[in-house]
Amino acid sequence: MEWSSMRRSPALSVPDRLAVDLERLILEGELKPGDRLPTEQELGQLFGVSRVSIRQALHQLDARGLIDRKPGRGTIVRSAASRGGQAGTALTTLLSSAANGTANGTTELARIMELRAIIEPPIAALAAERLTQGDAEQLRGLVEEMERETDLERYAELDRIFHQAISQYTHNPLLAQLTDLIATEIAPSRRRSVQSPERRAASSLAHRRIFEALAEHDALRAETEARAHVESVLREALRAAASTEPQPIPKEQE
């Protein structure tokens, strides 16, 4: 991890800015579960800030369940499953079992996208009520980066991070874990559904509308925009999945 190249978020206090930037590294996977962060003193020297600011930033991440701080062991990035405790482990097992079922690809995708349509709009509404200034700056940065991005793989990853961040901002680790597990299952369809520049532009516009509703703490509009976005993604993902599935061989050719 190249700490000196870490992006800095403007318009926030020093502890809030550090918390936002460290959280971004965790959401993007630059800091992986089990990774150990430098000590408070080392982080202070790297960023040129006081240990008090570092301690306050780490306290925010600890409260969100993103890191685990224990005397003598240091600061460790937590896994999504560990953030939800025993209930989170049970949730992981349940979804993993469902994903390994016998349904074909299109059917399984439809089921998972249906689950997204049920849970993501209320998650957006809850996040709108609880969003902090730091959370809003994080989402603003993600939306602006998506609007500039042209690389398909990077765009799909930013898409995942955006939705994961919204669930994280409910401050409910079980909801964040659920979104993370769903994102893992739909990763291939997420790339297919934004393959064209037109689809990426439409997706970015939808993300912008969701962000604006969240930033204004408008729970009803956030839920409405999130539902419209997921329904649009479902249509595109199913269309893309159907177009790539092998067609049955006519009986006369068998």
Residue frames as qw, qx, qy, qz and C-alpha x, y, z in Angstrom:
[[0.000, 0.889, 0.459, 0.000, 0.00, 0.00, 0.00],
 [0.421, 0.261, 0.004, 0.868, 1.46, 3.35, -1.12],
 [0.212, -0.715, -0.551, 0.373, 0.19, 5.61, 1.65],
 [0.202, -0.423, 0.077, 0.880, 1.78, 8.77, 0.30],
 [0.054, -0.088, -0.611, -0.785, -0.43, 8.60, -2.83],
 [0.007, -0.530, -0.822, 0.208, -3.69, 8.46, -0.90],
 [0.023, 0.574, 0.381, 0.725, -6.27, 10.91, -2.20],
 [0.123, -0.226, -0.519, 0.815, -7.32, 13.75, 0.09],
 [0.013, -0.698, -0.673, -0.245, -10.94, 14.88, 0.33],
 [0.121, 0.266, -0.101, 0.951, -11.40, 18.68, 0.51],
 [0.409, -0.436, -0.151, -0.787, -13.96, 20.67, 2.50],
 [0.807, -0.442, -0.382, -0.087, -13.78, 18.50, 5.61],
 [0.449, -0.804, 0.372, -0.120, -12.07, 18.68, 8.98],
 [0.174, 0.579, -0.796, -0.024, -8.78, 16.81, 9.20],
 [0.384, -0.102, 0.885, -0.244, -10.19, 13.78, 11.10],
 [0.701, 0.457, 0.374, -0.401, -13.25, 13.57, 8.83],
 [0.514, 0.705, -0.398, -0.285, -11.08, 13.83, 5.72],
 [0.000, 0.446, -0.894, 0.037, -8.78, 11.08, 6.92],
 [0.538, 0.105, 0.760, -0.348, -11.73, 8.86, 7.82],
 [0.692, 0.591, 0.100, -0.402, -13.32, 9.36, 4.40],
 [0.417, 0.676, -0.579, -0.183, -10.08, 8.64, 2.53],
 [0.163, -0.303, 0.927, -0.153, -9.25, 5.54, 4.58],
 [0.642, 0.273, 0.588, -0.409, -12.80, 4.28, 4.15],
 [0.636, 0.644, -0.195, -0.378, -12.47, 4.74, 0.39],
 [0.187, 0.536, -0.821, -0.056, -9.37, 2.53, 0.40],
 [0.378, -0.032, 0.877, -0.294, -11.29, -0.17, 2.27],
 [0.666, 0.482, 0.344, -0.452, -14.31, 0.02, -0.03],
 [0.549, 0.688, -0.380, -0.286, -12.07, -0.10, -3.11],
 [0.997, -0.032, -0.012, 0.074, -10.17, -3.09, -1.79],
 [0.394, 0.710, -0.437, 0.388, -6.83, -1.33, -1.58],
 [0.200, -0.387, 0.738, -0.515, -6.95, -2.18, 2.11],
 [0.652, -0.069, -0.679, -0.331, -8.11, -5.77, 2.38],
 [0.794, -0.533, -0.018, -0.291, -9.57, -7.72, 5.31],
 [0.919, -0.244, -0.041, 0.308, -6.75, -8.66, 7.65],
 [0.501, 0.550, -0.118, 0.658, -4.44, -5.84, 6.52],
 [0.517, -0.597, -0.337, 0.513, -2.73, -4.02, 9.36],
 [0.174, 0.940, 0.088, 0.279, -2.67, -0.24, 9.32],
 [0.457, 0.374, -0.401, 0.700, 0.44, 1.70, 10.33],
 [0.365, -0.457, -0.591, 0.556, 0.56, 2.94, 13.90],
 [0.003, -0.938, -0.333, 0.090, -1.01, 6.27, 14.86],
 [0.337, -0.735, 0.254, 0.530, 2.44, 7.82, 15.02],
 [0.421, -0.046, 0.673, 0.607, 3.41, 6.48, 11.59],
 [0.228, 0.692, 0.629, 0.271, 0.14, 7.66, 10.01],
 [0.146, -0.932, -0.155, 0.294, 0.60, 11.07, 11.59],
 [0.365, -0.540, 0.444, 0.614, 4.08, 11.34, 10.08],
 [0.397, 0.243, 0.735, 0.493, 2.88, 10.13, 6.66],
 [0.101, 0.761, 0.560, 0.310, 0.06, 12.66, 6.44],
 [0.255, 0.273, -0.163, 0.913, 1.63, 15.47, 8.42],
 [0.488, -0.597, -0.199, -0.605, -1.18, 15.63, 10.97],
 [0.282, -0.489, 0.627, -0.537, -1.42, 15.17, 14.72],
 [0.161, -0.019, -0.983, 0.084, -1.96, 11.85, 16.43],
 [0.312, 0.309, 0.563, -0.700, -5.17, 13.30, 17.85],
 [0.556, 0.415, -0.215, -0.687, -6.56, 13.70, 14.32],
 [0.389, 0.225, -0.871, -0.198, -5.44, 10.18, 13.41],
 [0.033, 0.100, 0.902, -0.419, -7.04, 8.78, 16.57],
 [0.448, 0.368, 0.328, -0.746, -10.35, 10.56, 15.85],
 [0.549, 0.380, -0.492, -0.558, -10.39, 9.28, 12.26],
 [0.303, 0.126, -0.945, 0.009, -9.71, 5.71, 13.35],
 [0.235, 0.182, 0.724, -0.622, -12.42, 6.00, 15.99],
 [0.580, 0.365, -0.029, -0.727, -14.92, 6.81, 13.22],
 [0.547, 0.305, -0.712, -0.317, -13.87, 3.78, 11.21],
 [0.090, 0.045, -0.935, 0.341, -14.01, 1.59, 14.30],
 [0.407, 0.249, 0.488, -0.731, -17.54, 2.81, 15.05],
 [0.647, 0.383, -0.273, -0.601, -18.57, 1.90, 11.49],
 [0.901, -0.090, 0.416, -0.087, -17.20, -1.61, 11.97],
 [0.690, 0.688, -0.227, -0.004, -14.60, -1.20, 9.23],
 [0.415, 0.517, -0.647, 0.376, -11.55, -1.76, 11.44],
 [0.817, -0.499, -0.288, 0.018, -10.71, -3.58, 14.64],
 [0.171, 0.716, -0.436, 0.517, -8.47, -1.83, 17.15],
 [0.865, -0.467, -0.184, 0.009, -6.96, -3.86, 19.98],
 [0.237, -0.865, 0.440, -0.042, -4.06, -2.98, 22.27],
 [0.538, -0.433, 0.708, 0.145, -0.95, -4.92, 21.43],
 [0.638, 0.273, 0.683, 0.227, -2.27, -6.09, 18.06],
 [0.109, -0.167, 0.352, 0.914, -2.69, -2.81, 16.22],
 [0.519, 0.442, 0.182, -0.708, -5.43, -1.79, 13.81],
 [0.283, 0.014, 0.901, 0.329, -6.77, -4.46, 11.45],
 [0.446, 0.104, -0.325, -0.827, -9.20, -4.09, 8.53],
 [0.537, 0.069, 0.745, -0.389, -12.27, -6.17, 9.22],
 [0.038, 0.125, 0.863, 0.488, -13.98, -8.49, 6.75],
 [0.439, -0.234, -0.268, -0.825, -17.59, -7.87, 5.71],
 [0.682, -0.303, -0.653, -0.132, -18.71, -11.00, 7.53],
 [0.479, -0.190, -0.584, 0.628, -17.07, -10.00, 10.80],
 [0.080, -0.190, 0.065, -0.976, -18.82, -6.62, 10.78],
 [0.624, -0.303, -0.279, -0.665, -22.15, -8.31, 11.36],
 [0.420, -0.371, 0.706, -0.433, -21.04, -10.69, 14.11],
 [0.359, 0.043, 0.931, -0.045, -22.76, -14.07, 14.36],
 [0.542, 0.628, 0.416, -0.372, -25.77, -12.80, 12.45],
 [0.319, 0.757, -0.392, -0.416, -23.43, -11.72, 9.65],
 [0.132, -0.326, 0.923, 0.157, -21.86, -15.16, 9.47],
 [0.466, 0.338, 0.792, -0.205, -25.29, -16.75, 9.22],
 [0.466, 0.761, 0.092, -0.441, -26.23, -14.30, 6.46],
 [0.123, 0.625, -0.682, -0.361, -23.09, -15.18, 4.51],
 [0.278, -0.058, 0.959, 0.021, -23.86, -18.89, 4.74],
 [0.498, 0.539, 0.583, -0.350, -27.46, -18.37, 3.64],
 [0.432, 0.785, -0.131, -0.423, -26.60, -16.31, 0.56],
 [0.008, -0.514, 0.815, 0.266, -23.70, -18.56, -0.41],
 [0.404, 0.137, 0.901, -0.082, -26.02, -21.58, -0.32],
 [0.509, 0.687, 0.362, -0.372, -28.57, -19.77, -2.45],
 [0.265, 0.770, -0.409, -0.413, -25.93, -18.77, -4.99],
 [0.069, -0.350, 0.917, 0.180, -24.80, -22.38, -5.36],
 [0.679, 0.254, 0.529, -0.441, -28.27, -23.61, -6.29],
 [0.532, 0.130, 0.759, 0.351, -29.27, -25.35, -9.51],
 [0.389, 0.826, 0.292, -0.285, -30.94, -22.43, -11.29],
 [0.679, 0.415, 0.228, 0.561, -29.51, -21.37, -14.66],
 [0.404, -0.044, -0.083, 0.910, -27.57, -18.13, -15.01],
 [0.139, -0.397, -0.285, -0.861, -30.47, -15.93, -16.13],
 [0.602, -0.590, -0.491, -0.221, -32.82, -17.27, -13.46],
 [0.646, -0.391, -0.349, 0.555, -30.25, -16.79, -10.71],
 [0.239, 0.116, 0.042, 0.963, -29.50, -13.28, -11.93],
 [0.331, -0.529, -0.403, -0.670, -33.21, -12.45, -11.91],
 [0.666, -0.568, -0.475, 0.091, -33.51, -13.69, -8.33],
 [0.548, -0.267, -0.212, 0.764, -30.56, -11.65, -7.09],
 [0.065, 0.234, 0.191, 0.951, -31.69, -8.54, -8.94],
 [0.469, -0.605, -0.498, -0.407, -35.15, -9.00, -7.47],
 [0.645, -0.506, -0.386, 0.422, -33.51, -9.05, -4.05],
 [0.345, -0.012, 0.002, 0.939, -31.71, -5.81, -4.93],
 [0.178, -0.457, -0.387, -0.781, -35.00, -4.22, -5.93],
 [0.596, -0.630, -0.487, -0.103, -36.48, -5.14, -2.57],
 [0.664, -0.534, -0.245, 0.462, -33.64, -4.06, -0.28],
 [0.491, 0.081, 0.067, 0.865, -31.69, -1.25, -2.00],
 [0.081, -0.653, -0.274, -0.702, -34.43, 1.44, -2.21],
 [0.599, -0.764, -0.215, -0.102, -35.19, 1.27, 1.56],
 [0.744, -0.259, -0.054, 0.613, -31.44, 1.23, 2.23],
 [0.309, 0.385, 0.161, 0.854, -31.09, 4.46, 0.23],
 [0.343, -0.761, -0.275, -0.477, -33.94, 6.01, 2.22],
 [0.747, -0.611, -0.164, 0.206, -32.31, 5.06, 5.52],
 [0.652, -0.014, 0.044, 0.757, -28.92, 6.34, 4.36],
 [0.091, 0.639, 0.226, 0.730, -30.51, 9.67, 3.40],
 [0.525, -0.795, -0.195, -0.233, -31.68, 10.12, 6.98],
 [0.782, -0.559, 0.063, 0.268, -28.27, 9.28, 8.47],
 [0.703, 0.486, 0.024, 0.519, -25.82, 10.71, 5.94],
 [0.449, -0.714, -0.032, 0.537, -23.00, 12.82, 7.40],
 [0.248, 0.898, -0.211, -0.297, -21.04, 15.53, 5.63],
 [0.236, -0.520, 0.780, 0.257, -18.13, 13.14, 5.22],
 [0.566, 0.249, 0.785, 0.028, -20.41, 10.51, 3.71],
 [0.472, 0.819, 0.247, -0.210, -21.76, 13.05, 1.22],
 [0.065, 0.820, -0.480, -0.306, -18.24, 14.06, 0.17],
 [0.428, -0.217, 0.860, 0.171, -17.34, 10.41, -0.36],
 [0.554, 0.502, 0.664, -0.020, -20.36, 9.84, -2.59],
 [0.305, 0.901, -0.025, -0.308, -19.78, 13.09, -4.48],
 [0.124, -0.648, 0.678, 0.324, -16.26, 11.99, -5.32],
 [0.475, 0.057, 0.869, 0.125, -17.47, 8.60, -6.53],
 [0.496, 0.720, 0.458, -0.163, -20.19, 10.12, -8.72],
 [0.195, 0.894, -0.247, -0.318, -17.78, 12.61, -10.29],
 [0.257, -0.457, 0.803, 0.284, -15.20, 9.90, -10.94],
 [0.536, 0.309, 0.785, 0.032, -17.83, 7.69, -12.61],
 [0.423, 0.840, 0.218, -0.259, -18.91, 10.56, -14.83],
 [0.114, 0.816, -0.487, -0.289, -15.31, 10.87, -16.10],
 [0.499, -0.308, 0.803, 0.109, -14.45, 7.17, -16.30],
 [0.651, 0.452, -0.340, -0.506, -14.32, 5.42, -19.69],
 [0.213, 0.301, -0.930, 0.012, -12.67, 2.12, -18.73],
 [0.711, -0.262, -0.456, -0.467, -15.30, -0.61, -18.39],
 [0.687, -0.171, -0.637, 0.305, -13.64, -2.56, -15.58],
 [0.214, 0.010, -0.405, 0.889, -12.94, 0.53, -13.51],
 [0.410, -0.238, -0.138, -0.869, -16.47, 1.85, -14.05],
 [0.747, -0.284, -0.554, -0.234, -18.00, -1.42, -12.86],
 [0.561, -0.140, -0.582, 0.572, -15.81, -1.29, -9.76],
 [0.028, -0.098, 0.201, -0.974, -16.85, 2.30, -9.02],
 [0.592, -0.288, -0.393, -0.642, -20.46, 1.22, -9.46],
 [0.719, -0.270, -0.624, 0.140, -19.96, -1.48, -6.82],
 [0.371, -0.052, -0.444, 0.814, -18.24, 0.95, -4.45],
 [0.240, -0.259, -0.077, -0.932, -21.03, 3.53, -4.84],
 [0.713, -0.358, -0.398, -0.454, -23.78, 1.12, -3.82],
 [0.707, -0.188, -0.563, 0.385, -21.64, -0.40, -1.08],
 [0.193, 0.132, -0.300, 0.925, -20.97, 3.07, 0.32],
 [0.463, -0.370, -0.180, -0.786, -24.69, 3.86, 0.49],
 [0.808, -0.358, -0.454, -0.117, -25.37, 0.74, 2.54],
 [0.578, -0.016, -0.464, 0.671, -22.37, 1.57, 4.73],
 [0.007, -0.247, 0.145, -0.958, -23.91, 4.96, 5.47],
 [0.644, -0.505, -0.393, -0.419, -26.97, 3.37, 7.07],
 [0.109, -0.551, 0.656, -0.503, -24.51, 2.61, 9.90],
 [0.880, -0.130, 0.311, -0.335, -25.98, -0.88, 10.06],
 [0.124, -0.524, 0.803, 0.256, -23.22, -3.45, 9.42],
 [0.552, 0.193, 0.810, -0.041, -25.69, -6.19, 8.47],
 [0.540, 0.777, 0.231, -0.226, -27.12, -4.09, 5.64],
 [0.120, 0.810, -0.510, -0.264, -23.60, -3.25, 4.48],
 [0.363, -0.279, 0.882, 0.113, -22.68, -6.94, 4.51],
 [0.623, 0.454, 0.620, -0.149, -25.80, -7.92, 2.59],
 [0.443, 0.858, -0.066, -0.251, -25.01, -5.40, -0.14],
 [0.084, -0.674, 0.706, 0.200, -21.42, -6.62, -0.28],
 [0.509, -0.019, 0.860, 0.025, -22.49, -10.25, -0.74],
 [0.604, 0.661, 0.410, -0.173, -24.96, -9.34, -3.47],
 [0.231, 0.870, -0.324, -0.292, -22.30, -7.27, -5.25],
 [0.301, -0.427, 0.830, 0.195, -20.03, -10.32, -5.38],
 [0.565, 0.282, 0.775, -0.026, -22.74, -12.40, -7.02],
 [0.495, 0.795, 0.339, -0.092, -23.68, -9.83, -9.68],
 [0.295, -0.654, 0.364, 0.594, -20.16, -8.67, -10.60],
 [0.360, 0.053, 0.726, 0.583, -20.21, -10.23, -14.12],
 [0.172, 0.722, 0.640, 0.199, -23.67, -8.85, -14.93],
 [0.163, -0.871, -0.108, 0.451, -22.65, -5.42, -13.61],
 [0.286, -0.410, 0.510, 0.700, -19.92, -5.27, -16.25],
 [0.252, 0.312, 0.791, 0.462, -22.21, -6.47, -19.04],
 [0.052, 0.804, 0.586, -0.085, -24.98, -4.02, -18.19],
 [0.045, -0.921, 0.028, 0.386, -22.73, -0.95, -18.68],
 [0.717, 0.008, 0.450, 0.532, -20.74, -2.06, -21.73],
 [0.375, 0.640, 0.365, 0.562, -21.85, 0.78, -24.00],
 [0.207, 0.094, -0.179, 0.957, -21.06, 4.49, -23.49],
 [0.403, -0.419, -0.300, -0.756, -24.80, 5.16, -23.57],
 [0.740, -0.455, -0.493, -0.044, -25.47, 2.73, -20.71],
 [0.559, -0.153, -0.377, 0.723, -22.62, 4.15, -18.65],
 [0.022, -0.255, -0.022, -0.966, -23.99, 7.68, -19.19],
 [0.589, -0.466, -0.387, -0.535, -27.48, 6.55, -18.13],
 [0.752, -0.345, -0.492, 0.270, -26.05, 4.79, -15.08],
 [0.390, 0.019, -0.260, 0.883, -24.00, 7.83, -14.09],
 [0.257, -0.384, -0.160, -0.872, -27.07, 10.06, -14.38],
 [0.723, -0.467, -0.452, -0.235, -29.03, 7.67, -12.14],
 [0.675, -0.222, -0.421, 0.564, -26.20, 7.69, -9.60],
 [0.140, 0.220, -0.081, 0.962, -26.12, 11.49, -9.68],
 [0.486, -0.471, -0.280, -0.681, -29.86, 11.65, -8.94],
 [0.782, -0.408, -0.462, 0.096, -29.53, 9.18, -6.06],
 [0.535, -0.034, -0.314, 0.784, -26.60, 11.14, -4.64],
 [0.070, -0.358, -0.038, -0.930, -28.45, 14.46, -4.82],
 [0.656, -0.510, -0.348, -0.433, -31.43, 12.99, -2.97],
 [0.781, -0.291, -0.414, 0.367, -29.13, 11.54, -0.32],
 [0.394, 0.129, -0.193, 0.889, -27.19, 14.79, 0.08],
 [0.280, -0.389, -0.080, -0.874, -30.45, 16.67, 0.63],
 [0.132, -0.002, 0.854, -0.504, -31.57, 14.05, 3.18],
 [0.646, 0.135, -0.091, -0.746, -34.69, 13.43, 1.07],
 [0.409, -0.149, 0.894, -0.107, -35.48, 9.85, 2.04],
 [0.679, 0.474, 0.470, -0.305, -38.55, 9.47, -0.20],
 [0.527, 0.778, -0.242, -0.240, -36.77, 10.77, -3.31],
 [0.076, -0.569, 0.817, 0.053, -33.68, 8.66, -2.54],
 [0.558, 0.064, 0.811, -0.164, -35.85, 5.55, -2.35],
 [0.657, 0.649, 0.246, -0.294, -37.68, 6.45, -5.56],
 [0.348, 0.790, -0.465, -0.197, -34.48, 7.13, -7.51],
 [0.246, -0.409, 0.879, -0.018, -32.82, 3.96, -6.19],
 [0.658, 0.256, 0.675, -0.214, -35.82, 1.87, -7.22],
 [0.613, 0.746, -0.002, -0.261, -35.90, 3.34, -10.71],
 [0.131, 0.721, -0.669, -0.123, -32.17, 2.68, -11.09],
 [0.405, -0.211, 0.886, -0.080, -32.32, -0.95, -9.93],
 [0.698, 0.452, 0.493, -0.255, -35.30, -1.69, -12.19],
 [0.491, 0.802, -0.254, -0.228, -33.41, -0.21, -15.15],
 [0.056, -0.584, 0.809, 0.033, -30.31, -2.24, -14.31],
 [0.619, 0.041, 0.758, -0.201, -32.42, -5.40, -14.00],
 [0.718, 0.625, 0.188, -0.242, -33.82, -4.94, -17.51],
 [0.369, 0.793, -0.473, -0.103, -30.37, -4.33, -19.00],
 [0.277, -0.466, 0.835, -0.091, -28.69, -7.16, -17.07],
 [0.709, 0.195, 0.649, -0.196, -31.33, -9.70, -18.12],
 [0.657, 0.727, -0.019, -0.197, -31.14, -8.53, -21.73],
 [0.173, 0.745, -0.644, -0.032, -27.34, -8.82, -21.71],
 [0.461, -0.271, 0.831, -0.150, -27.44, -12.24, -20.02],
 [0.768, 0.390, 0.450, -0.236, -30.01, -13.58, -22.51],
 [0.557, 0.782, -0.221, -0.171, -27.94, -12.40, -25.47],
 [0.085, 0.648, -0.755, 0.044, -24.86, -14.33, -24.29],
 [0.678, -0.127, 0.679, -0.251, -26.57, -17.64, -23.40],
 [0.054, -0.156, 0.868, 0.468, -26.19, -20.48, -25.94],
 [0.653, 0.144, -0.077, -0.739, -29.29, -21.04, -28.05],
 [0.738, -0.033, 0.655, -0.161, -30.88, -24.52, -28.13],
 [0.024, -0.248, 0.792, 0.557, -30.07, -26.67, -31.15],
 [0.703, 0.148, -0.113, -0.687, -33.12, -27.35, -33.33],
 [0.809, -0.117, 0.547, -0.181, -34.24, -31.00, -33.13],
 [0.852, 0.521, 0.053, -0.020, -33.61, -31.62, -36.81],
 [0.377, 0.763, -0.473, 0.227, -29.95, -30.69, -36.25],
 [0.607, -0.570, 0.506, -0.224, -29.41, -32.88, -33.15]]
